[in-house]
Amino acid sequence: MKNTLSKVLVLFSFVFISIAASAQIKLSSDSNKFDPNSPREYILAEQPTVTGAEHMDKNVLILISGLTVGDKMTVPGQKIVDAIKNIWKQGLFEDVQVFVTKVEGDKIWLNISVVERPRLSRFTFKGVSKGEANDLRDQIKLVRGKVVTDFLLADVKQQVIKKFKDKGYSDVTVSIDEKQDSVLSNSVVLFINVKRGEKIKIEDILFHGNTALTDGQLRRAMKETKRKSILSIFKPSKLIPDDYADDKTKIIAKYNSRGYRDARIVGDTIYKSNPARIKIEITVNEGHRYYFGNIIWIGNSKYSTKILSSILNIKKGDVYNASLLNEHLNSNPNGNDIMSVYMDNGYLFFSVTPVETYVHNDTIDMEMHIYEGPQAIVNNVTVTGNDKTNDKIIMRQIRTQPGDLFRRSDVIRTQRELSQLGYFDPEKMNITPTPNPDNGTVDINYQVVEKSSDQVELSGGWGGGLGFVGTAGISLKNFSLKNAFKGKDYWRPIPTGDGQEISLRFQANGLPYQSLNLSFVQPWVGGHKPNSLCFSLFTTTESNGQPDGSPTRQSINIKGASIGFGMPLKFPDDYFSLLFALNYQYYSVNNYGSAFIFSNGYATSTSGKVTLQRNSEGNNPIYPTTGSNIKFSAELTPKWSEWFGGHVNYAEETPEQKYNLLEFQKYKFTASWYTKITNPKDADGKEGHAVVLNARVGFGFLGDYSAGLGYCPFNRFYLGGSGLTGYSLVDGREIIAMRGFNDGSLSPATGGVSIAKYTLEVRYPISLNPQATVYILAFADAGNSWSTVNQFNPFNVYRSIGPGVRIFLPMFGLLGFDYGWRLDDVPSSPGMQRGQFVFSIGQNLGEL
């Protein structure tokens, strides 16, 4: 009986192994030679033969099996079972069998017989739109000829279900039908059937067990999972499992930040309140609230305990907050944390570990274990990814030079400087420090990704009483004048890489109007210091369309030139710069009638301008999130009236005599600040899309030198409308945007000599891709202008609000679309529309 039971167990084990392998061992007609109870050892005489494998190399299949000529094996035994398993694991076959074809003494011959799984011929979707089908094809990545396995079918089904669940179709079901292809052998057509059901919305999110935090506070902690509400504009009320799981961790993080470090979710349930709505109920156990106790510093020698405690800014009795503690130790967005202080003094190998030493009642005592390590010296500095820009252009912006003491602030500043060049994608810039603890040095690699910064303009439009005006222009931001003379090999399609800027723009509508502008900027004169040199030339002619020499021709021609020199400053800090410029314009007027200040004659304007600027805007020049840009400028002409006027009675002079030599003094102050309202992180811990508040203010004043001569009629301020042109060459007027109002409607007819403007914008980025940066905004504008400086009143302003969008395209620049709704009436424009659309080009035309 015992022997019989043993035989049964051996046979059962053999059958079980065979079934587990999902295949079979079949013997020849001499199967009576193989007794499962008395296995025998054989030697594989020849390489196994293979049948049924039409799409796979037979030698490869034998290699996968692990069966080799000369192998010793027990039949029945594990060697053949392993061979079947090895083949079966490939997932390419529906059936795998091993046949014994011949036995001679202790030699054995085998045949491997397989039945291949069908391959994909084509697939189609049912129950989805054409656009959805295209999206699904891109996602599931099925290709013709792929082996159709159970895993493949399950994976496709799972991906399709996830796609629709992420859209809010929680009841979606997917089935896949296989049909034999009538043309291709051993091939199938897959029909992927989708029944999406109704879109399920979250009706409500309820909480139980919470007393320290309200339901509203906990709902706001859930960033992605929102209940249906008219306030949920940007986050639809749909249940996405992955987002819901993340939001539950955010609930716990919210509790932790309030001192409830033991808080946990003890249960949650999701159920339907009606066919298209669900409710979520979450039960929490808040636990006790904890507070910081004594904080002791251990291992610090560079900085005293008093200094470190001041930087940490956490005192005994403060509510316990682990995330705040980590932020103040390692990752304060403002850079005011313990690690930043050490790393800004070269301590790259520094580390700090907070340790809870004693928990008594609701108080937690802590020790901060510090390892300072040696100060690190910068060794090698490399740049990769710059396909167009020359190494020297990048290296001169880098503040971490070999031999320097490593400073984290220098690395961050370098990242900003490289981003501000405009040649590289700030979202893809990567900085990799590689410490060498053995010798106390660090290698730094700056990895950049080039982006297109050049712009081409081809446009046309109506305006200014000139009719249709065509515009053609090109702006090259990374030009190389030196390479332009080195032959055709450097024209790909233009010579680039030296960081110079050149711009050429032409406008015309035939004889009545022509305008040509040329400018050039050399950002590093001499190549050793960041001193910039720039110059520009322009000529503009407006006429009645009659040719030169015609007795009936009416025209005005303005020619001008400017040259500027800029230099960085070290004081008060190295964000400051100073720019000097000389400007010259010559106006020639011929029988121009009442369209200009005088009909015949000429006028000249010669001025010097100095601009002091502090620019600390963040890494992305298109969408700054931090920093500020503050600028003061003064533009002055010589005192011609004092030098040559003598005792002239200006009241008796004609306009062409009074304004033959223009004189004025013009002062402007502008400031712009950027503040993050939110500070999100993406899945990799990098900065996410932040909501940003941009506050701007601007003031301008146009002064005179002579009371008799009065304010200069040129260079005045015109406030209101889109400010699309920003500047008019005819009389030098500065055209400043004010959304919601007509063009120039907030200035006197002859222009303002004093002006104030304020702007608040809340911005949110839709895309930060440098090839198509898009962000939406909500704005509030306020401003006014006055005919004298004495009338200036910064609180007497007109107001408007509205939404807008900005789209940056490398070839065209920043395009703006806003809808302005004015809040105040303008007495001089009683018929003005209350709301109007505004189109703009550029960032701050008119500078204010």
Secondary structure, 3 states (H helix, E strand, C coil): CHHHHHHHHHHHHHHHHHHHCCCEEECCCCHHHCECCECEEEEECCCCEEECCCCCCHHHHHHHHCCCCCCEEEECCHHHHHHHHHHHCCCCEEEEEEEEEEEECCEEEEEEEEEECCEEEEEEEECCCHHHHHHHHHHHCCCCCCECCHHHHHHHHHHHHHHHHCCCCCCCEEEEEEEECCCCCCEEEEEEEEECCCCCEEEEEEEECCCCCCHHHHHHHCCCCCCCCCCCCCCCCCCCHHHHHHHHHHHHHHHHHCCCCCCEEEEEEEEEEECCEEEEEEEEECCCCCEEEEEEEECCCCCCHHHHHHHHCCCCCCECCHHHHHHHHHHCCCCCCHHHHHHCCCCCCCEEEEEEEEEECCEEEEEEEEECCCCCEEEEEEEECCCCCCHHHHHCCCCCCCCCECCHHHHHHHHHHHHHHCCECCCCCEEEEEEECCCCEEEEEEECCECCCCEEEEEEEECCCCCEEEEEEEEEEEECCCHHHCCHHHCCCCCECCCEEEEEEEEECCCCEEEEEEEEEECCHHHCCCCEEEEEEEEEEEECCCCCCCCCCCEEEEEEEEEEEEEECCCCCCCEEEEEEEEEEEEEEECCHHHCCCCCEEEEEEEEEEEEEEECCCCCCCCCCCCEEEEEEEEECCCHHHHHHCCCCHHHCCHHHHCCECCCEEEEEEEEEEEECCCCECCCCCECCCCEEEEEEEEEEEECCCCCCCCCCCCCEEECECCCCCECCCCCCEEECECCCCCCCCCCCCCECEEEEEEEEEEEEEECCCCCEEEEEEEEEEEEEECCCCCCCCCCCEEEEEEEEEEEECCCEEEEEEEEEECCCCCCCCCCCCEEEEEEECCCCCCC
